[in-house]
Amino acid sequence: MDKSIYVVGIGYVVLPTAFFFANTGCHVYGVAAALRTVETINRGEIPVVEPDLDILVKSAVRPGNWRLARTM
C-alpha cells in the first residue's frame, strides 16, 4: 500500500503535522511559495521557533521521507 501524503503550504499547523506523518513512514510531498522556506526545510532546518520540531524535521529529511518544492 502506498503511504503518500501531499500538502500545500508549510505553516505553523501543516509543518509539524506533515513531519509527524513523515516520521511514521509516510512519504510526504509538499509545495510552498517561499524559496527560502523550501531551502531551509529541505536542509533539515526549520524557519519557525517551535521546541523540538527541529528533531522531528531532521529525522524525516535524512531517510528521504520528505520532499518540498517551490510553487510558481
PyMOL Python script that loads the backbone (N, CA, C, O; Angstrom):
from pymol import cmd

cmd.read_pdbstr("""\
ATOM      1  N   MET A   1       0.829  -1.168   0.000  1.00  0.00           N
ATOM      2  CA  MET A   1       0.000   0.000   0.000  1.00  0.00           C
ATOM      3  C   MET A   1       0.884   1.245   0.000  1.00  0.00           C
ATOM      4  O   MET A   1       1.822   1.346   0.790  1.00  0.00           O
ATOM      5  N   ASP A   2       0.581   2.189  -0.886  1.00  0.00           N
ATOM      6  CA  ASP A   2       1.327   3.438  -0.992  1.00  0.00           C
ATOM      7  C   ASP A   2       0.882   4.379   0.121  1.00  0.00           C
ATOM      8  O   ASP A   2      -0.297   4.722   0.219  1.00  0.00           O
ATOM      9  N   LYS A   3       1.820   4.790   0.949  1.00  0.00           N
ATOM     10  CA  LYS A   3       1.511   5.729   2.023  1.00  0.00           C
ATOM     11  C   LYS A   3       2.130   7.084   1.685  1.00  0.00           C
ATOM     12  O   LYS A   3       3.176   7.450   2.222  1.00  0.00           O
ATOM     13  N   SER A   4       1.480   7.815   0.799  1.00  0.00           N
ATOM     14  CA  SER A   4       1.949   9.138   0.406  1.00  0.00           C
ATOM     15  C   SER A   4       0.938  10.187   0.825  1.00  0.00           C
ATOM     16  O   SER A   4      -0.272   9.982   0.741  1.00  0.00           O
ATOM     17  N   ILE A   5       1.462  11.313   1.277  1.00  0.00           N
ATOM     18  CA  ILE A   5       0.628  12.440   1.681  1.00  0.00           C
ATOM     19  C   ILE A   5       1.147  13.668   0.950  1.00  0.00           C
ATOM     20  O   ILE A   5       2.356  13.872   0.842  1.00  0.00           O
ATOM     21  N   TYR A   6       0.232  14.477   0.452  1.00  0.00           N
ATOM     22  CA  TYR A   6       0.587  15.700  -0.272  1.00  0.00           C
ATOM     23  C   TYR A   6       0.043  16.896   0.502  1.00  0.00           C
ATOM     24  O   TYR A   6      -1.127  16.911   0.885  1.00  0.00           O
ATOM     25  N   VAL A   7       0.897  17.904   0.735  1.00  0.00           N
ATOM     26  CA  VAL A   7       0.480  19.091   1.474  1.00  0.00           C
ATOM     27  C   VAL A   7       0.766  20.340   0.646  1.00  0.00           C
ATOM     28  O   VAL A   7       1.723  20.385  -0.127  1.00  0.00           O
ATOM     29  N   VAL A   8      -0.070  21.340   0.819  1.00  0.00           N
ATOM     30  CA  VAL A   8       0.102  22.614   0.135  1.00  0.00           C
ATOM     31  C   VAL A   8       0.283  23.681   1.198  1.00  0.00           C
ATOM     32  O   VAL A   8      -0.582  23.886   2.049  1.00  0.00           O
ATOM     33  N   GLY A   9       1.425  24.357   1.135  1.00  0.00           N
ATOM     34  CA  GLY A   9       1.732  25.376   2.135  1.00  0.00           C
ATOM     35  C   GLY A   9       2.360  24.742   3.364  1.00  0.00           C
ATOM     36  O   GLY A   9       1.973  23.651   3.782  1.00  0.00           O
ATOM     37  N   ILE A  10       3.312  25.422   3.925  1.00  0.00           N
ATOM     38  CA  ILE A  10       4.013  24.900   5.100  1.00  0.00           C
ATOM     39  C   ILE A  10       3.970  25.980   6.176  1.00  0.00           C
ATOM     40  O   ILE A  10       4.881  26.800   6.286  1.00  0.00           O
ATOM     41  N   GLY A  11       2.911  25.967   6.958  1.00  0.00           N
ATOM     42  CA  GLY A  11       2.749  26.950   8.022  1.00  0.00           C
ATOM     43  C   GLY A  11       2.892  26.303   9.386  1.00  0.00           C
ATOM     44  O   GLY A  11       3.395  25.187   9.516  1.00  0.00           O
ATOM     45  N   TYR A  12       2.441  27.021  10.392  1.00  0.00           N
ATOM     46  CA  TYR A  12       2.600  26.567  11.768  1.00  0.00           C
ATOM     47  C   TYR A  12       1.828  25.294  12.087  1.00  0.00           C
ATOM     48  O   TYR A  12       2.212  24.559  12.998  1.00  0.00           O
ATOM     49  N   VAL A  13       0.758  25.017  11.367  1.00  0.00           N
ATOM     50  CA  VAL A  13      -0.027  23.804  11.619  1.00  0.00           C
ATOM     51  C   VAL A  13       0.434  22.673  10.710  1.00  0.00           C
ATOM     52  O   VAL A  13       0.633  21.546  11.164  1.00  0.00           O
ATOM     53  N   VAL A  14       0.602  22.970   9.441  1.00  0.00           N
ATOM     54  CA  VAL A  14       0.942  21.927   8.461  1.00  0.00           C
ATOM     55  C   VAL A  14       2.356  21.390   8.679  1.00  0.00           C
ATOM     56  O   VAL A  14       2.580  20.187   8.547  1.00  0.00           O
ATOM     57  N   LEU A  15       3.303  22.252   9.006  1.00  0.00           N
ATOM     58  CA  LEU A  15       4.701  21.815   9.149  1.00  0.00           C
ATOM     59  C   LEU A  15       4.861  20.683  10.167  1.00  0.00           C
ATOM     60  O   LEU A  15       5.376  19.628   9.794  1.00  0.00           O
ATOM     61  N   PRO A  16       4.453  20.839  11.424  1.00  0.00           N
ATOM     62  CA  PRO A  16       4.625  19.718  12.364  1.00  0.00           C
ATOM     63  C   PRO A  16       3.765  18.507  12.018  1.00  0.00           C
ATOM     64  O   PRO A  16       4.175  17.368  12.241  1.00  0.00           O
ATOM     65  N   THR A  17       2.578  18.750  11.477  1.00  0.00           N
ATOM     66  CA  THR A  17       1.698  17.637  11.097  1.00  0.00           C
ATOM     67  C   THR A  17       2.321  16.816   9.980  1.00  0.00           C
ATOM     68  O   THR A  17       2.313  15.586  10.036  1.00  0.00           O
ATOM     69  N   ALA A  18       2.854  17.477   8.975  1.00  0.00           N
ATOM     70  CA  ALA A  18       3.483  16.787   7.848  1.00  0.00           C
ATOM     71  C   ALA A  18       4.693  15.979   8.311  1.00  0.00           C
ATOM     72  O   ALA A  18       4.890  14.847   7.870  1.00  0.00           O
ATOM     73  N   PHE A  19       5.498  16.555   9.193  1.00  0.00           N
ATOM     74  CA  PHE A  19       6.676  15.826   9.661  1.00  0.00           C
ATOM     75  C   PHE A  19       6.323  14.695  10.605  1.00  0.00           C
ATOM     76  O   PHE A  19       7.060  13.712  10.685  1.00  0.00           O
ATOM     77  N   PHE A  20       5.228  14.806  11.313  1.00  0.00           N
ATOM     78  CA  PHE A  20       4.755  13.683  12.114  1.00  0.00           C
ATOM     79  C   PHE A  20       4.483  12.489  11.198  1.00  0.00           C
ATOM     80  O   PHE A  20       4.934  11.377  11.472  1.00  0.00           O
ATOM     81  N   PHE A  21       3.743  12.723  10.110  1.00  0.00           N
ATOM     82  CA  PHE A  21       3.440  11.640   9.176  1.00  0.00           C
ATOM     83  C   PHE A  21       4.707  11.107   8.506  1.00  0.00           C
ATOM     84  O   PHE A  21       4.829   9.900   8.298  1.00  0.00           O
ATOM     85  N   ALA A  22       5.638  11.978   8.169  1.00  0.00           N
ATOM     86  CA  ALA A  22       6.894  11.549   7.548  1.00  0.00           C
ATOM     87  C   ALA A  22       7.686  10.639   8.486  1.00  0.00           C
ATOM     88  O   ALA A  22       8.369   9.721   8.031  1.00  0.00           O
ATOM     89  N   ASN A  23       7.597  10.886   9.774  1.00  0.00           N
ATOM     90  CA  ASN A  23       8.308  10.064  10.743  1.00  0.00           C
ATOM     91  C   ASN A  23       7.606   8.760  11.066  1.00  0.00           C
ATOM     92  O   ASN A  23       8.165   7.911  11.760  1.00  0.00           O
ATOM     93  N   THR A  24       6.390   8.590  10.573  1.00  0.00           N
ATOM     94  CA  THR A  24       5.699   7.309  10.766  1.00  0.00           C
ATOM     95  C   THR A  24       5.841   6.413   9.542  1.00  0.00           C
ATOM     96  O   THR A  24       5.225   5.350   9.465  1.00  0.00           O
ATOM     97  N   GLY A  25       6.662   6.850   8.583  1.00  0.00           N
ATOM     98  CA  GLY A  25       6.924   6.026   7.411  1.00  0.00           C
ATOM     99  C   GLY A  25       6.212   6.471   6.146  1.00  0.00           C
ATOM    100  O   GLY A  25       6.417   5.883   5.084  1.00  0.00           O
ATOM    101  N   CYS A  26       5.387   7.487   6.240  1.00  0.00           N
ATOM    102  CA  CYS A  26       4.716   8.006   5.045  1.00  0.00           C
ATOM    103  C   CYS A  26       5.691   8.854   4.237  1.00  0.00           C
ATOM    104  O   CYS A  26       6.604   9.463   4.793  1.00  0.00           O
ATOM    105  N   HIS A  27       5.495   8.889   2.952  1.00  0.00           N
ATOM    106  CA  HIS A  27       6.260   9.783   2.096  1.00  0.00           C
ATOM    107  C   HIS A  27       5.430  11.049   1.951  1.00  0.00           C
ATOM    108  O   HIS A  27       4.306  11.007   1.451  1.00  0.00           O
ATOM    109  N   VAL A  28       5.978  12.160   2.384  1.00  0.00           N
ATOM    110  CA  VAL A  28       5.246  13.420   2.368  1.00  0.00           C
ATOM    111  C   VAL A  28       5.846  14.326   1.297  1.00  0.00           C
ATOM    112  O   VAL A  28       7.054  14.561   1.261  1.00  0.00           O
ATOM    113  N   TYR A  29       4.984  14.820   0.437  1.00  0.00           N
ATOM    114  CA  TYR A  29       5.378  15.727  -0.643  1.00  0.00           C
ATOM    115  C   TYR A  29       4.640  17.035  -0.421  1.00  0.00           C
ATOM    116  O   TYR A  29       3.427  17.044  -0.211  1.00  0.00           O
ATOM    117  N   GLY A  30       5.369  18.132  -0.469  1.00  0.00           N
ATOM    118  CA  GLY A  30       4.725  19.412  -0.224  1.00  0.00           C
ATOM    119  C   GLY A  30       5.181  20.477  -1.183  1.00  0.00           C
ATOM    120  O   GLY A  30       6.209  20.344  -1.849  1.00  0.00           O
ATOM    121  N   VAL A  31       4.397  21.547  -1.247  1.00  0.00           N
ATOM    122  CA  VAL A  31       4.761  22.722  -2.032  1.00  0.00           C
ATOM    123  C   VAL A  31       4.583  23.952  -1.157  1.00  0.00           C
ATOM    124  O   VAL A  31       3.681  24.019  -0.322  1.00  0.00           O
ATOM    125  N   ALA A  32       5.464  24.922  -1.369  1.00  0.00           N
ATOM    126  CA  ALA A  32       5.397  26.193  -0.652  1.00  0.00           C
ATOM    127  C   ALA A  32       5.844  27.290  -1.600  1.00  0.00           C
ATOM    128  O   ALA A  32       6.611  27.043  -2.530  1.00  0.00           O
ATOM    129  N   ALA A  33       5.369  28.489  -1.364  1.00  0.00           N
ATOM    130  CA  ALA A  33       5.669  29.601  -2.263  1.00  0.00           C
ATOM    131  C   ALA A  33       7.039  30.224  -2.010  1.00  0.00           C
ATOM    132  O   ALA A  33       7.675  30.696  -2.952  1.00  0.00           O
ATOM    133  N   ALA A  34       7.499  30.237  -0.795  1.00  0.00           N
ATOM    134  CA  ALA A  34       8.733  30.928  -0.440  1.00  0.00           C
ATOM    135  C   ALA A  34       9.960  30.038  -0.655  1.00  0.00           C
ATOM    136  O   ALA A  34      10.119  29.019   0.017  1.00  0.00           O
ATOM    137  N   LEU A  35      10.810  30.421  -1.581  1.00  0.00           N
ATOM    138  CA  LEU A  35      12.016  29.648  -1.890  1.00  0.00           C
ATOM    139  C   LEU A  35      12.892  29.475  -0.657  1.00  0.00           C
ATOM    140  O   LEU A  35      13.425  28.389  -0.430  1.00  0.00           O
ATOM    141  N   ARG A  36      13.047  30.508   0.131  1.00  0.00           N
ATOM    142  CA  ARG A  36      13.883  30.428   1.338  1.00  0.00           C
ATOM    143  C   ARG A  36      13.357  29.368   2.306  1.00  0.00           C
ATOM    144  O   ARG A  36      14.139  28.626   2.901  1.00  0.00           O
ATOM    145  N   THR A  37      12.040  29.295   2.463  1.00  0.00           N
ATOM    146  CA  THR A  37      11.436  28.291   3.335  1.00  0.00           C
ATOM    147  C   THR A  37      11.692  26.889   2.801  1.00  0.00           C
ATOM    148  O   THR A  37      12.044  25.986   3.559  1.00  0.00           O
ATOM    149  N   VAL A  38      11.519  26.712   1.523  1.00  0.00           N
ATOM    150  CA  VAL A  38      11.755  25.410   0.889  1.00  0.00           C
ATOM    151  C   VAL A  38      13.198  24.969   1.108  1.00  0.00           C
ATOM    152  O   VAL A  38      13.443  23.833   1.514  1.00  0.00           O
ATOM    153  N   GLU A  39      14.141  25.844   0.846  1.00  0.00           N
ATOM    154  CA  GLU A  39      15.563  25.504   1.004  1.00  0.00           C
ATOM    155  C   GLU A  39      15.898  25.192   2.462  1.00  0.00           C
ATOM    156  O   GLU A  39      16.631  24.244   2.743  1.00  0.00           O
ATOM    157  N   THR A  40      15.367  25.983   3.378  1.00  0.00           N
ATOM    158  CA  THR A  40      15.638  25.777   4.807  1.00  0.00           C
ATOM    159  C   THR A  40      15.131  24.423   5.279  1.00  0.00           C
ATOM    160  O   THR A  40      15.862  23.682   5.935  1.00  0.00           O
ATOM    161  N   ILE A  41      13.897  24.095   4.954  1.00  0.00           N
ATOM    162  CA  ILE A  41      13.306  22.828   5.401  1.00  0.00           C
ATOM    163  C   ILE A  41      13.985  21.640   4.737  1.00  0.00           C
ATOM    164  O   ILE A  41      14.216  20.624   5.392  1.00  0.00           O
ATOM    165  N   ASN A  42      14.305  21.740   3.469  1.00  0.00           N
ATOM    166  CA  ASN A  42      14.965  20.632   2.779  1.00  0.00           C
ATOM    167  C   ASN A  42      16.380  20.371   3.301  1.00  0.00           C
ATOM    168  O   ASN A  42      16.934  19.295   3.074  1.00  0.00           O
ATOM    169  N   ARG A  43      16.967  21.349   3.998  1.00  0.00           N
ATOM    170  CA  ARG A  43      18.263  21.137   4.659  1.00  0.00           C
ATOM    171  C   ARG A  43      18.089  20.488   6.028  1.00  0.00           C
ATOM    172  O   ARG A  43      19.077  20.150   6.680  1.00  0.00           O
ATOM    173  N   GLY A  44      16.846  20.310   6.469  1.00  0.00           N
ATOM    174  CA  GLY A  44      16.589  19.721   7.777  1.00  0.00           C
ATOM    175  C   GLY A  44      16.522  20.763   8.873  1.00  0.00           C
ATOM    176  O   GLY A  44      16.629  20.427  10.053  1.00  0.00           O
ATOM    177  N   GLU A  45      16.346  22.022   8.504  1.00  0.00           N
ATOM    178  CA  GLU A  45      16.230  23.110   9.469  1.00  0.00           C
ATOM    179  C   GLU A  45      14.787  23.623   9.446  1.00  0.00           C
ATOM    180  O   GLU A  45      14.023  23.309   8.534  1.00  0.00           O
ATOM    181  N   ILE A  46      14.430  24.408  10.451  1.00  0.00           N
ATOM    182  CA  ILE A  46      13.070  24.942  10.490  1.00  0.00           C
ATOM    183  C   ILE A  46      13.087  26.468  10.496  1.00  0.00           C
ATOM    184  O   ILE A  46      13.971  27.079  11.096  1.00  0.00           O
ATOM    185  N   PRO A  47      12.101  27.086   9.823  1.00  0.00           N
ATOM    186  CA  PRO A  47      12.049  28.543   9.752  1.00  0.00           C
ATOM    187  C   PRO A  47      11.230  29.184  10.876  1.00  0.00           C
ATOM    188  O   PRO A  47      11.002  30.394  10.859  1.00  0.00           O
ATOM    189  N   VAL A  48      10.792  28.395  11.840  1.00  0.00           N
ATOM    190  CA  VAL A  48       9.971  28.895  12.944  1.00  0.00           C
ATOM    191  C   VAL A  48      10.564  28.447  14.263  1.00  0.00           C
ATOM    192  O   VAL A  48      11.381  27.528  14.309  1.00  0.00           O
ATOM    193  N   VAL A  49      10.148  29.098  15.334  1.00  0.00           N
ATOM    194  CA  VAL A  49      10.586  28.698  16.671  1.00  0.00           C
ATOM    195  C   VAL A  49       9.521  27.787  17.254  1.00  0.00           C
ATOM    196  O   VAL A  49       8.406  28.216  17.552  1.00  0.00           O
ATOM    197  N   GLU A  50       9.881  26.537  17.410  1.00  0.00           N
ATOM    198  CA  GLU A  50       8.959  25.539  17.966  1.00  0.00           C
ATOM    199  C   GLU A  50       9.818  24.493  18.674  1.00  0.00           C
ATOM    200  O   GLU A  50      10.612  23.816  18.020  1.00  0.00           O
ATOM    201  N   PRO A  51       9.682  24.344  19.985  1.00  0.00           N
ATOM    202  CA  PRO A  51      10.520  23.406  20.729  1.00  0.00           C
ATOM    203  C   PRO A  51      10.494  21.991  20.158  1.00  0.00           C
ATOM    204  O   PRO A  51       9.428  21.416  19.941  1.00  0.00           O
ATOM    205  N   ASP A  52      11.659  21.452  19.924  1.00  0.00           N
ATOM    206  CA  ASP A  52      11.883  20.071  19.473  1.00  0.00           C
ATOM    207  C   ASP A  52      11.404  19.760  18.061  1.00  0.00           C
ATOM    208  O   ASP A  52      11.559  18.627  17.605  1.00  0.00           O
ATOM    209  N   LEU A  53      10.833  20.718  17.361  1.00  0.00           N
ATOM    210  CA  LEU A  53      10.400  20.461  15.989  1.00  0.00           C
ATOM    211  C   LEU A  53      11.600  20.177  15.083  1.00  0.00           C
ATOM    212  O   LEU A  53      11.493  19.407  14.128  1.00  0.00           O
ATOM    213  N   ASP A  54      12.736  20.799  15.385  1.00  0.00           N
ATOM    214  CA  ASP A  54      13.931  20.562  14.569  1.00  0.00           C
ATOM    215  C   ASP A  54      14.345  19.096  14.596  1.00  0.00           C
ATOM    216  O   ASP A  54      14.847  18.583  13.596  1.00  0.00           O
ATOM    217  N   ILE A  55      14.148  18.424  15.701  1.00  0.00           N
ATOM    218  CA  ILE A  55      14.479  16.996  15.813  1.00  0.00           C
ATOM    219  C   ILE A  55      13.566  16.182  14.896  1.00  0.00           C
ATOM    220  O   ILE A  55      14.026  15.282  14.194  1.00  0.00           O
ATOM    221  N   LEU A  56      12.287  16.500  14.907  1.00  0.00           N
ATOM    222  CA  LEU A  56      11.306  15.816  14.056  1.00  0.00           C
ATOM    223  C   LEU A  56      11.620  16.030  12.579  1.00  0.00           C
ATOM    224  O   LEU A  56      11.528  15.098  11.779  1.00  0.00           O
ATOM    225  N   VAL A  57      11.990  17.257  12.220  1.00  0.00           N
ATOM    226  CA  VAL A  57      12.313  17.585  10.831  1.00  0.00           C
ATOM    227  C   VAL A  57      13.551  16.833  10.361  1.00  0.00           C
ATOM    228  O   VAL A  57      13.534  16.213   9.298  1.00  0.00           O
ATOM    229  N   LYS A  58      14.615  16.882  11.138  1.00  0.00           N
ATOM    230  CA  LYS A  58      15.857  16.199  10.757  1.00  0.00           C
ATOM    231  C   LYS A  58      15.661  14.702  10.611  1.00  0.00           C
ATOM    232  O   LYS A  58      16.239  14.087   9.715  1.00  0.00           O
ATOM    233  N   SER A  59      14.859  14.112  11.473  1.00  0.00           N
ATOM    234  CA  SER A  59      14.663  12.663  11.406  1.00  0.00           C
ATOM    235  C   SER A  59      13.808  12.244  10.217  1.00  0.00           C
ATOM    236  O   SER A  59      13.836  11.074   9.835  1.00  0.00           O
ATOM    237  N   ALA A  60      13.055  13.155   9.623  1.00  0.00           N
ATOM    238  CA  ALA A  60      12.263  12.831   8.428  1.00  0.00           C
ATOM    239  C   ALA A  60      13.026  13.125   7.151  1.00  0.00           C
ATOM    240  O   ALA A  60      12.884  12.404   6.163  1.00  0.00           O
ATOM    241  N   VAL A  61      13.838  14.181   7.159  1.00  0.00           N
ATOM    242  CA  VAL A  61      14.573  14.583   5.958  1.00  0.00           C
ATOM    243  C   VAL A  61      15.678  13.583   5.635  1.00  0.00           C
ATOM    244  O   VAL A  61      15.872  13.243   4.468  1.00  0.00           O
ATOM    245  N   ARG A  62      16.394  13.112   6.629  1.00  0.00           N
ATOM    246  CA  ARG A  62      17.525  12.194   6.403  1.00  0.00           C
ATOM    247  C   ARG A  62      17.162  10.928   5.634  1.00  0.00           C
ATOM    248  O   ARG A  62      17.841  10.607   4.659  1.00  0.00           O
ATOM    249  N   PRO A  63      16.118  10.191   6.030  1.00  0.00           N
ATOM    250  CA  PRO A  63      15.821   8.961   5.279  1.00  0.00           C
ATOM    251  C   PRO A  63      15.094   9.194   3.957  1.00  0.00           C
ATOM    252  O   PRO A  63      14.833   8.246   3.216  1.00  0.00           O
ATOM    253  N   GLY A  64      14.766  10.449   3.658  1.00  0.00           N
ATOM    254  CA  GLY A  64      14.137  10.735   2.374  1.00  0.00           C
ATOM    255  C   GLY A  64      12.628  10.625   2.360  1.00  0.00           C
ATOM    256  O   GLY A  64      12.035  10.467   1.293  1.00  0.00           O
ATOM    257  N   ASN A  65      11.985  10.706   3.526  1.00  0.00           N
ATOM    258  CA  ASN A  65      10.529  10.641   3.574  1.00  0.00           C
ATOM    259  C   ASN A  65       9.876  11.989   3.316  1.00  0.00           C
ATOM    260  O   ASN A  65       8.654  12.113   3.393  1.00  0.00           O
ATOM    261  N   TRP A  66      10.676  12.992   3.012  1.00  0.00           N
ATOM    262  CA  TRP A  66      10.167  14.344   2.866  1.00  0.00           C
ATOM    263  C   TRP A  66      10.679  14.968   1.580  1.00  0.00           C
ATOM    264  O   TRP A  66      11.871  14.894   1.280  1.00  0.00           O
ATOM    265  N   ARG A  67       9.788  15.579   0.823  1.00  0.00           N
ATOM    266  CA  ARG A  67      10.151  16.313  -0.401  1.00  0.00           C
ATOM    267  C   ARG A  67       9.334  17.596  -0.431  1.00  0.00           C
ATOM    268  O   ARG A  67       8.106  17.551  -0.362  1.00  0.00           O
ATOM    269  N   LEU A  68       9.995  18.721  -0.532  1.00  0.00           N
ATOM    270  CA  LEU A  68       9.313  20.004  -0.599  1.00  0.00           C
ATOM    271  C   LEU A  68       9.810  20.751  -1.817  1.00  0.00           C
ATOM    272  O   LEU A  68      11.015  20.847  -2.045  1.00  0.00           O
ATOM    273  N   ALA A  69       8.888  21.279  -2.595  1.00  0.00           N
ATOM    274  CA  ALA A  69       9.241  22.031  -3.794  1.00  0.00           C
ATOM    275  C   ALA A  69       8.581  23.403  -3.740  1.00  0.00           C
ATOM    276  O   ALA A  69       7.616  23.615  -3.006  1.00  0.00           O
ATOM    277  N   ARG A  70       9.111  24.316  -4.518  1.00  0.00           N
ATOM    278  CA  ARG A  70       8.571  25.670  -4.591  1.00  0.00           C
ATOM    279  C   ARG A  70       7.510  25.751  -5.684  1.00  0.00           C
ATOM    280  O   ARG A  70       7.683  25.221  -6.781  1.00  0.00           O
ATOM    281  N   THR A  71       6.417  26.420  -5.362  1.00  0.00           N
ATOM    282  CA  THR A  71       5.390  26.659  -6.365  1.00  0.00           C
ATOM    283  C   THR A  71       5.752  27.909  -7.151  1.00  0.00           C
ATOM    284  O   THR A  71       6.544  28.727  -6.683  1.00  0.00           O
ATOM    285  N   MET A  72       5.198  28.059  -8.304  1.00  0.00           N
ATOM    286  CA  MET A  72       5.476  29.266  -9.111  1.00  0.00           C
ATOM    287  C   MET A  72       4.365  30.253  -8.948  1.00  0.00           C
ATOM    288  O   MET A  72       4.405  31.332  -9.541  1.00  0.00           O
TER     289      MET A  72
END
""", "prot")
cmd.dss("prot")
cmd.show_as("cartoon", "prot")
cmd.util.cbc("prot")
cmd.orient("prot")
